[in-house]
Amino acid sequence: MVNSATLDEQLRTQLRGDLLAVSRRVPTRRHIIQRWELSSVERWFFPDGSSLICKIATTPFTGEATVLRALNNQQALARVS
C-alpha cells in the first residue's frame, strides 16, 4: 500500500512491477476489476492456471488489508452470493 494523494499510472506500473519481481512470477494476462484515483484492483493470471487479486491503494484505504485479515481470523467474513 502507498501513502500518496492519488495513484497515477506510472506509480501503478512501478508498484505492479515491484510486486511481480518480488514474487518471481510473470502473469500471462491481467484483468482490471476496478480502478479509480485512490486504488486499483486487478486479477493476474499465471501460466499454471492460478490467479491472484492485487489491490494497490493510498490513504484512507491503506489499513484495509489489516482489517480484512483480522476479520478472516475471527471467521467474521460472510459469504456473498
Secondary structure, DSSP 8 states (H G I E B T S, - for coil): ---SS---HHHHHHHHHHHHHHHT---SEEEEEEEETTEEEEEEE-TTS-EEEEEEE-TTSTTHHHHHHHHHHTT------
